[in-house]
Amino acid sequence: MSQELGFAFLGGWLLGVIFTFFKLPLPVPPFQGLVAAAAVLLGQVTYNFIKERFAL
């Protein structure tokens, strides 16, 4: 999982450099969108935890 996070971070960083170089607006959602995305990921982790813990 840490390797996936590293690739995601590297990809985001690279896109940030490219978009800034070409003076394009960054394709990121407002803060509320980032919070919603984090909540979705938390829900996924919670589901996997419950599934493994209770062997559903």
mmCIF file of the N, C-alpha and C atoms, coordinates in Angstrom:
data_MODEL
# 
_entry.id   MODEL 
# 
loop_
_atom_site.group_PDB 
_atom_site.id 
_atom_site.type_symbol 
_atom_site.label_atom_id 
_atom_site.label_alt_id 
_atom_site.label_comp_id 
_atom_site.label_asym_id 
_atom_site.label_entity_id 
_atom_site.label_seq_id 
_atom_site.pdbx_PDB_ins_code 
_atom_site.Cartn_x 
_atom_site.Cartn_y 
_atom_site.Cartn_z 
_atom_site.occupancy 
_atom_site.B_iso_or_equiv 
_atom_site.pdbx_formal_charge 
_atom_site.auth_seq_id 
_atom_site.auth_comp_id 
_atom_site.auth_asym_id 
_atom_site.auth_atom_id 
_atom_site.pdbx_PDB_model_num 
ATOM 1   N N  . MET A 1 1  ? 0.820   -1.196  0.000   1.00 0.00 ? 1  MET A N  1 
ATOM 2   C CA . MET A 1 1  ? 0.000   0.000   0.000   1.00 0.00 ? 1  MET A CA 1 
ATOM 3   C C  . MET A 1 1  ? 0.860   1.254   0.000   1.00 0.00 ? 1  MET A C  1 
ATOM 4   N N  . SER A 1 2  ? 1.991   1.246   0.688   1.00 0.00 ? 2  SER A N  1 
ATOM 5   C CA . SER A 1 2  ? 2.832   2.432   0.724   1.00 0.00 ? 2  SER A CA 1 
ATOM 6   C C  . SER A 1 2  ? 3.435   2.727   -0.648  1.00 0.00 ? 2  SER A C  1 
ATOM 7   N N  . GLN A 1 3  ? 3.675   1.683   -1.432  1.00 0.00 ? 3  GLN A N  1 
ATOM 8   C CA . GLN A 1 3  ? 4.193   1.899   -2.779  1.00 0.00 ? 3  GLN A CA 1 
ATOM 9   C C  . GLN A 1 3  ? 3.132   2.590   -3.647  1.00 0.00 ? 3  GLN A C  1 
ATOM 10  N N  . GLU A 1 4  ? 1.873   2.199   -3.488  1.00 0.00 ? 4  GLU A N  1 
ATOM 11  C CA . GLU A 1 4  ? 0.788   2.842   -4.225  1.00 0.00 ? 4  GLU A CA 1 
ATOM 12  C C  . GLU A 1 4  ? 0.670   4.308   -3.837  1.00 0.00 ? 4  GLU A C  1 
ATOM 13  N N  . LEU A 1 5  ? 0.790   4.595   -2.545  1.00 0.00 ? 5  LEU A N  1 
ATOM 14  C CA . LEU A 1 5  ? 0.726   5.983   -2.093  1.00 0.00 ? 5  LEU A CA 1 
ATOM 15  C C  . LEU A 1 5  ? 1.892   6.791   -2.650  1.00 0.00 ? 5  LEU A C  1 
ATOM 16  N N  . GLY A 1 6  ? 3.061   6.180   -2.708  1.00 0.00 ? 6  GLY A N  1 
ATOM 17  C CA . GLY A 1 6  ? 4.222   6.862   -3.274  1.00 0.00 ? 6  GLY A CA 1 
ATOM 18  C C  . GLY A 1 6  ? 4.032   7.189   -4.741  1.00 0.00 ? 6  GLY A C  1 
ATOM 19  N N  . PHE A 1 7  ? 3.495   6.228   -5.497  1.00 0.00 ? 7  PHE A N  1 
ATOM 20  C CA . PHE A 1 7  ? 3.239   6.476   -6.922  1.00 0.00 ? 7  PHE A CA 1 
ATOM 21  C C  . PHE A 1 7  ? 2.163   7.541   -7.106  1.00 0.00 ? 7  PHE A C  1 
ATOM 22  N N  . ALA A 1 8  ? 1.139   7.519   -6.272  1.00 0.00 ? 8  ALA A N  1 
ATOM 23  C CA . ALA A 1 8  ? 0.079   8.524   -6.354  1.00 0.00 ? 8  ALA A CA 1 
ATOM 24  C C  . ALA A 1 8  ? 0.642   9.916   -6.063  1.00 0.00 ? 8  ALA A C  1 
ATOM 25  N N  . PHE A 1 9  ? 1.476   10.007  -5.041  1.00 0.00 ? 9  PHE A N  1 
ATOM 26  C CA . PHE A 1 9  ? 2.089   11.291  -4.693  1.00 0.00 ? 9  PHE A CA 1 
ATOM 27  C C  . PHE A 1 9  ? 3.000   11.766  -5.813  1.00 0.00 ? 9  PHE A C  1 
ATOM 28  N N  . LEU A 1 10 ? 3.821   10.867  -6.346  1.00 0.00 ? 10 LEU A N  1 
ATOM 29  C CA . LEU A 1 10 ? 4.740   11.231  -7.433  1.00 0.00 ? 10 LEU A CA 1 
ATOM 30  C C  . LEU A 1 10 ? 3.969   11.666  -8.673  1.00 0.00 ? 10 LEU A C  1 
ATOM 31  N N  . GLY A 1 11 ? 2.906   10.951  -9.011  1.00 0.00 ? 11 GLY A N  1 
ATOM 32  C CA . GLY A 1 11 ? 2.092   11.327  -10.163 1.00 0.00 ? 11 GLY A CA 1 
ATOM 33  C C  . GLY A 1 11 ? 1.439   12.685  -9.980  1.00 0.00 ? 11 GLY A C  1 
ATOM 34  N N  . GLY A 1 12 ? 0.908   12.940  -8.791  1.00 0.00 ? 12 GLY A N  1 
ATOM 35  C CA . GLY A 1 12 ? 0.300   14.244  -8.505  1.00 0.00 ? 12 GLY A CA 1 
ATOM 36  C C  . GLY A 1 12 ? 1.315   15.363  -8.559  1.00 0.00 ? 12 GLY A C  1 
ATOM 37  N N  . TRP A 1 13 ? 2.495   15.109  -8.020  1.00 0.00 ? 13 TRP A N  1 
ATOM 38  C CA . TRP A 1 13 ? 3.558   16.115  -8.055  1.00 0.00 ? 13 TRP A CA 1 
ATOM 39  C C  . TRP A 1 13 ? 3.960   16.430  -9.494  1.00 0.00 ? 13 TRP A C  1 
ATOM 40  N N  . LEU A 1 14 ? 4.120   15.383  -10.299 1.00 0.00 ? 14 LEU A N  1 
ATOM 41  C CA . LEU A 1 14 ? 4.509   15.573  -11.697 1.00 0.00 ? 14 LEU A CA 1 
ATOM 42  C C  . LEU A 1 14 ? 3.449   16.365  -12.456 1.00 0.00 ? 14 LEU A C  1 
ATOM 43  N N  . LEU A 1 15 ? 2.182   16.036  -12.251 1.00 0.00 ? 15 LEU A N  1 
ATOM 44  C CA . LEU A 1 15 ? 1.116   16.793  -12.904 1.00 0.00 ? 15 LEU A CA 1 
ATOM 45  C C  . LEU A 1 15 ? 1.104   18.246  -12.439 1.00 0.00 ? 15 LEU A C  1 
ATOM 46  N N  . GLY A 1 16 ? 1.357   18.482  -11.164 1.00 0.00 ? 16 GLY A N  1 
ATOM 47  C CA . GLY A 1 16 ? 1.429   19.855  -10.658 1.00 0.00 ? 16 GLY A CA 1 
ATOM 48  C C  . GLY A 1 16 ? 2.524   20.646  -11.350 1.00 0.00 ? 16 GLY A C  1 
ATOM 49  N N  . VAL A 1 17 ? 3.688   20.020  -11.543 1.00 0.00 ? 17 VAL A N  1 
ATOM 50  C CA . VAL A 1 17 ? 4.798   20.690  -12.239 1.00 0.00 ? 17 VAL A CA 1 
ATOM 51  C C  . VAL A 1 17 ? 4.418   20.998  -13.685 1.00 0.00 ? 17 VAL A C  1 
ATOM 52  N N  . ILE A 1 18 ? 3.833   20.020  -14.372 1.00 0.00 ? 18 ILE A N  1 
ATOM 53  C CA . ILE A 1 18 ? 3.467   20.200  -15.786 1.00 0.00 ? 18 ILE A CA 1 
ATOM 54  C C  . ILE A 1 18 ? 2.405   21.285  -15.935 1.00 0.00 ? 18 ILE A C  1 
ATOM 55  N N  . PHE A 1 19 ? 1.352   21.231  -15.117 1.00 0.00 ? 19 PHE A N  1 
ATOM 56  C CA . PHE A 1 19 ? 0.287   22.229  -15.223 1.00 0.00 ? 19 PHE A CA 1 
ATOM 57  C C  . PHE A 1 19 ? 0.812   23.629  -14.916 1.00 0.00 ? 19 PHE A C  1 
ATOM 58  N N  . THR A 1 20 ? 1.697   23.751  -13.928 1.00 0.00 ? 20 THR A N  1 
ATOM 59  C CA . THR A 1 20 ? 2.253   25.050  -13.594 1.00 0.00 ? 20 THR A CA 1 
ATOM 60  C C  . THR A 1 20 ? 3.158   25.551  -14.707 1.00 0.00 ? 20 THR A C  1 
ATOM 61  N N  . PHE A 1 21 ? 3.935   24.668  -15.319 1.00 0.00 ? 21 PHE A N  1 
ATOM 62  C CA . PHE A 1 21 ? 4.815   25.048  -16.421 1.00 0.00 ? 21 PHE A CA 1 
ATOM 63  C C  . PHE A 1 21 ? 4.023   25.647  -17.573 1.00 0.00 ? 21 PHE A C  1 
ATOM 64  N N  . PHE A 1 22 ? 2.887   25.023  -17.897 1.00 0.00 ? 22 PHE A N  1 
ATOM 65  C CA . PHE A 1 22 ? 2.054   25.505  -18.994 1.00 0.00 ? 22 PHE A CA 1 
ATOM 66  C C  . PHE A 1 22 ? 1.039   26.566  -18.543 1.00 0.00 ? 22 PHE A C  1 
ATOM 67  N N  . LYS A 1 23 ? 1.145   26.991  -17.265 1.00 0.00 ? 23 LYS A N  1 
ATOM 68  C CA . LYS A 1 23 ? 0.269   28.014  -16.701 1.00 0.00 ? 23 LYS A CA 1 
ATOM 69  C C  . LYS A 1 23 ? -1.216  27.654  -16.829 1.00 0.00 ? 23 LYS A C  1 
ATOM 70  N N  . LEU A 1 24 ? -1.526  26.392  -16.565 1.00 0.00 ? 24 LEU A N  1 
ATOM 71  C CA . LEU A 1 24 ? -2.894  25.905  -16.590 1.00 0.00 ? 24 LEU A CA 1 
ATOM 72  C C  . LEU A 1 24 ? -3.438  25.873  -15.165 1.00 0.00 ? 24 LEU A C  1 
ATOM 73  N N  . PRO A 1 25 ? -4.737  26.027  -14.995 1.00 0.00 ? 25 PRO A N  1 
ATOM 74  C CA . PRO A 1 25 ? -5.291  25.895  -13.639 1.00 0.00 ? 25 PRO A CA 1 
ATOM 75  C C  . PRO A 1 25 ? -5.176  24.443  -13.168 1.00 0.00 ? 25 PRO A C  1 
ATOM 76  N N  . LEU A 1 26 ? -4.873  24.282  -11.915 1.00 0.00 ? 26 LEU A N  1 
ATOM 77  C CA . LEU A 1 26 ? -4.714  22.929  -11.374 1.00 0.00 ? 26 LEU A CA 1 
ATOM 78  C C  . LEU A 1 26 ? -6.063  22.224  -11.298 1.00 0.00 ? 26 LEU A C  1 
ATOM 79  N N  . PRO A 1 27 ? -6.126  20.962  -11.736 1.00 0.00 ? 27 PRO A N  1 
ATOM 80  C CA . PRO A 1 27 ? -7.401  20.226  -11.741 1.00 0.00 ? 27 PRO A CA 1 
ATOM 81  C C  . PRO A 1 27 ? -7.703  19.571  -10.403 1.00 0.00 ? 27 PRO A C  1 
ATOM 82  N N  . VAL A 1 28 ? -7.833  20.387  -9.372  1.00 0.00 ? 28 VAL A N  1 
ATOM 83  C CA . VAL A 1 28 ? -8.133  19.838  -8.046  1.00 0.00 ? 28 VAL A CA 1 
ATOM 84  C C  . VAL A 1 28 ? -9.486  20.358  -7.588  1.00 0.00 ? 28 VAL A C  1 
ATOM 85  N N  . PRO A 1 29 ? -10.236 19.528  -6.893  1.00 0.00 ? 29 PRO A N  1 
ATOM 86  C CA . PRO A 1 29 ? -11.537 19.979  -6.398  1.00 0.00 ? 29 PRO A CA 1 
ATOM 87  C C  . PRO A 1 29 ? -11.348 20.928  -5.218  1.00 0.00 ? 29 PRO A C  1 
ATOM 88  N N  . PRO A 1 30 ? -12.391 21.648  -4.873  1.00 0.00 ? 30 PRO A N  1 
ATOM 89  C CA . PRO A 1 30 ? -12.302 22.473  -3.668  1.00 0.00 ? 30 PRO A CA 1 
ATOM 90  C C  . PRO A 1 30 ? -12.099 21.585  -2.438  1.00 0.00 ? 30 PRO A C  1 
ATOM 91  N N  . PHE A 1 31 ? -11.844 22.212  -1.332  1.00 0.00 ? 31 PHE A N  1 
ATOM 92  C CA . PHE A 1 31 ? -11.527 21.486  -0.098  1.00 0.00 ? 31 PHE A CA 1 
ATOM 93  C C  . PHE A 1 31 ? -12.607 20.469  0.257   1.00 0.00 ? 31 PHE A C  1 
ATOM 94  N N  . GLN A 1 32 ? -13.867 20.812  0.044   1.00 0.00 ? 32 GLN A N  1 
ATOM 95  C CA . GLN A 1 32 ? -14.952 19.895  0.371   1.00 0.00 ? 32 GLN A CA 1 
ATOM 96  C C  . GLN A 1 32 ? -14.850 18.614  -0.453  1.00 0.00 ? 32 GLN A C  1 
ATOM 97  N N  . GLY A 1 33 ? -14.404 18.712  -1.697  1.00 0.00 ? 33 GLY A N  1 
ATOM 98  C CA . GLY A 1 33 ? -14.230 17.537  -2.537  1.00 0.00 ? 33 GLY A CA 1 
ATOM 99  C C  . GLY A 1 33 ? -13.131 16.630  -1.997  1.00 0.00 ? 33 GLY A C  1 
ATOM 100 N N  . LEU A 1 34 ? -12.070 17.242  -1.495  1.00 0.00 ? 34 LEU A N  1 
ATOM 101 C CA . LEU A 1 34 ? -10.977 16.447  -0.923  1.00 0.00 ? 34 LEU A CA 1 
ATOM 102 C C  . LEU A 1 34 ? -11.429 15.740  0.354   1.00 0.00 ? 34 LEU A C  1 
ATOM 103 N N  . VAL A 1 35 ? -12.234 16.426  1.145   1.00 0.00 ? 35 VAL A N  1 
ATOM 104 C CA . VAL A 1 35 ? -12.759 15.802  2.371   1.00 0.00 ? 35 VAL A CA 1 
ATOM 105 C C  . VAL A 1 35 ? -13.675 14.641  2.006   1.00 0.00 ? 35 VAL A C  1 
ATOM 106 N N  . ALA A 1 36 ? -14.505 14.820  0.995   1.00 0.00 ? 36 ALA A N  1 
ATOM 107 C CA . ALA A 1 36 ? -15.400 13.742  0.567   1.00 0.00 ? 36 ALA A CA 1 
ATOM 108 C C  . ALA A 1 36 ? -14.604 12.541  0.058   1.00 0.00 ? 36 ALA A C  1 
ATOM 109 N N  . ALA A 1 37 ? -13.538 12.798  -0.707  1.00 0.00 ? 37 ALA A N  1 
ATOM 110 C CA . ALA A 1 37 ? -12.701 11.704  -1.205  1.00 0.00 ? 37 ALA A CA 1 
ATOM 111 C C  . ALA A 1 37 ? -12.044 10.962  -0.044  1.00 0.00 ? 37 ALA A C  1 
ATOM 112 N N  . ALA A 1 38 ? -11.585 11.695  0.962   1.00 0.00 ? 38 ALA A N  1 
ATOM 113 C CA . ALA A 1 38 ? -10.989 11.057  2.139   1.00 0.00 ? 38 ALA A CA 1 
ATOM 114 C C  . ALA A 1 38 ? -12.030 10.213  2.873   1.00 0.00 ? 38 ALA A C  1 
ATOM 115 N N  . ALA A 1 39 ? -13.266 10.692  2.935   1.00 0.00 ? 39 ALA A N  1 
ATOM 116 C CA . ALA A 1 39 ? -14.329 9.936   3.602   1.00 0.00 ? 39 ALA A CA 1 
ATOM 117 C C  . ALA A 1 39 ? -14.634 8.640   2.853   1.00 0.00 ? 39 ALA A C  1 
ATOM 118 N N  . VAL A 1 40 ? -14.594 8.695   1.535   1.00 0.00 ? 40 VAL A N  1 
ATOM 119 C CA . VAL A 1 40 ? -14.818 7.477   0.741   1.00 0.00 ? 40 VAL A CA 1 
ATOM 120 C C  . VAL A 1 40 ? -13.717 6.465   1.026   1.00 0.00 ? 40 VAL A C  1 
ATOM 121 N N  . LEU A 1 41 ? -12.480 6.922   1.065   1.00 0.00 ? 41 LEU A N  1 
ATOM 122 C CA . LEU A 1 41 ? -11.366 6.011   1.366   1.00 0.00 ? 41 LEU A CA 1 
ATOM 123 C C  . LEU A 1 41 ? -11.492 5.438   2.776   1.00 0.00 ? 41 LEU A C  1 
ATOM 124 N N  . LEU A 1 42 ? -11.900 6.263   3.723   1.00 0.00 ? 42 LEU A N  1 
ATOM 125 C CA . LEU A 1 42 ? -12.100 5.789   5.093   1.00 0.00 ? 42 LEU A CA 1 
ATOM 126 C C  . LEU A 1 42 ? -13.207 4.740   5.146   1.00 0.00 ? 42 LEU A C  1 
ATOM 127 N N  . GLY A 1 43 ? -14.253 4.949   4.374   1.00 0.00 ? 43 GLY A N  1 
ATOM 128 C CA . GLY A 1 43 ? -15.327 3.959   4.305   1.00 0.00 ? 43 GLY A CA 1 
ATOM 129 C C  . GLY A 1 43 ? -14.837 2.638   3.740   1.00 0.00 ? 43 GLY A C  1 
ATOM 130 N N  . GLN A 1 44 ? -13.978 2.694   2.739   1.00 0.00 ? 44 GLN A N  1 
ATOM 131 C CA . GLN A 1 44 ? -13.412 1.476   2.157   1.00 0.00 ? 44 GLN A CA 1 
ATOM 132 C C  . GLN A 1 44 ? -12.563 0.736   3.182   1.00 0.00 ? 44 GLN A C  1 
ATOM 133 N N  . VAL A 1 45 ? -11.734 1.461   3.899   1.00 0.00 ? 45 VAL A N  1 
ATOM 134 C CA . VAL A 1 45 ? -10.886 0.845   4.918   1.00 0.00 ? 45 VAL A CA 1 
ATOM 135 C C  . VAL A 1 45 ? -11.749 0.241   6.026   1.00 0.00 ? 45 VAL A C  1 
ATOM 136 N N  . THR A 1 46 ? -12.794 0.953   6.435   1.00 0.00 ? 46 THR A N  1 
ATOM 137 C CA . THR A 1 46 ? -13.687 0.454   7.480   1.00 0.00 ? 46 THR A CA 1 
ATOM 138 C C  . THR A 1 46 ? -14.374 -0.825  7.043   1.00 0.00 ? 46 THR A C  1 
ATOM 139 N N  . TYR A 1 47 ? -14.882 -0.849  5.821   1.00 0.00 ? 47 TYR A N  1 
ATOM 140 C CA . TYR A 1 47 ? -15.549 -2.043  5.306   1.00 0.00 ? 47 TYR A CA 1 
ATOM 141 C C  . TYR A 1 47 ? -14.591 -3.234  5.298   1.00 0.00 ? 47 TYR A C  1 
ATOM 142 N N  . ASN A 1 48 ? -13.367 -3.023  4.794   1.00 0.00 ? 48 ASN A N  1 
ATOM 143 C CA . ASN A 1 48 ? -12.385 -4.118  4.749   1.00 0.00 ? 48 ASN A CA 1 
ATOM 144 C C  . ASN A 1 48 ? -12.036 -4.604  6.147   1.00 0.00 ? 48 ASN A C  1 
ATOM 145 N N  . PHE A 1 49 ? -11.940 -3.679  7.115   1.00 0.00 ? 49 PHE A N  1 
ATOM 146 C CA . PHE A 1 49 ? -11.655 -4.059  8.494   1.00 0.00 ? 49 PHE A CA 1 
ATOM 147 C C  . PHE A 1 49 ? -12.775 -4.926  9.055   1.00 0.00 ? 49 PHE A C  1 
ATOM 148 N N  . ILE A 1 50 ? -14.019 -4.484  8.859   1.00 0.00 ? 50 ILE A N  1 
ATOM 149 C CA . ILE A 1 50 ? -15.166 -5.246  9.370   1.00 0.00 ? 50 ILE A CA 1 
ATOM 150 C C  . ILE A 1 50 ? -15.237 -6.615  8.696   1.00 0.00 ? 50 ILE A C  1 
ATOM 151 N N  . LYS A 1 51 ? -15.014 -6.644  7.392   1.00 0.00 ? 51 LYS A N  1 
ATOM 152 C CA . LYS A 1 51 ? -15.069 -7.913  6.649   1.00 0.00 ? 51 LYS A CA 1 
ATOM 153 C C  . LYS A 1 51 ? -14.018 -8.897  7.164   1.00 0.00 ? 51 LYS A C  1 
ATOM 154 N N  . GLU A 1 52 ? -12.806 -8.427  7.394   1.00 0.00 ? 52 GLU A N  1 
ATOM 155 C CA . GLU A 1 52 ? -11.743 -9.318  7.888   1.00 0.00 ? 52 GLU A CA 1 
ATOM 156 C C  . GLU A 1 52 ? -11.964 -9.687  9.357   1.00 0.00 ? 52 GLU A C  1 
ATOM 157 N N  . ARG A 1 53 ? -12.424 -8.741  10.149  1.00 0.00 ? 53 ARG A N  1 
ATOM 158 C CA . ARG A 1 53 ? -12.571 -8.980  11.586  1.00 0.00 ? 53 ARG A CA 1 
ATOM 159 C C  . ARG A 1 53 ? -13.688 -9.972  11.883  1.00 0.00 ? 53 ARG A C  1 
ATOM 160 N N  . PHE A 1 54 ? -14.787 -9.854  11.161  1.00 0.00 ? 54 PHE A N  1 
ATOM 161 C CA . PHE A 1 54 ? -15.940 -10.700 11.423  1.00 0.00 ? 54 PHE A CA 1 
ATOM 162 C C  . PHE A 1 54 ? -16.139 -11.775 10.373  1.00 0.00 ? 54 PHE A C  1 
ATOM 163 N N  . ALA A 1 55 ? -15.220 -11.890 9.422   1.00 0.00 ? 55 ALA A N  1 
ATOM 164 C CA . ALA A 1 55 ? -15.230 -12.931 8.384   1.00 0.00 ? 55 ALA A CA 1 
ATOM 165 C C  . ALA A 1 55 ? -16.572 -13.028 7.672   1.00 0.00 ? 55 ALA A C  1 
ATOM 166 N N  . LEU A 1 56 ? -16.999 -11.902 7.144   1.00 0.00 ? 56 LEU A N  1 
ATOM 167 C CA . LEU A 1 56 ? -18.284 -11.881 6.418   1.00 0.00 ? 56 LEU A CA 1 
ATOM 168 C C  . LEU A 1 56 ? -18.134 -12.452 5.038   1.00 0.00 ? 56 LEU A C  1 
# 
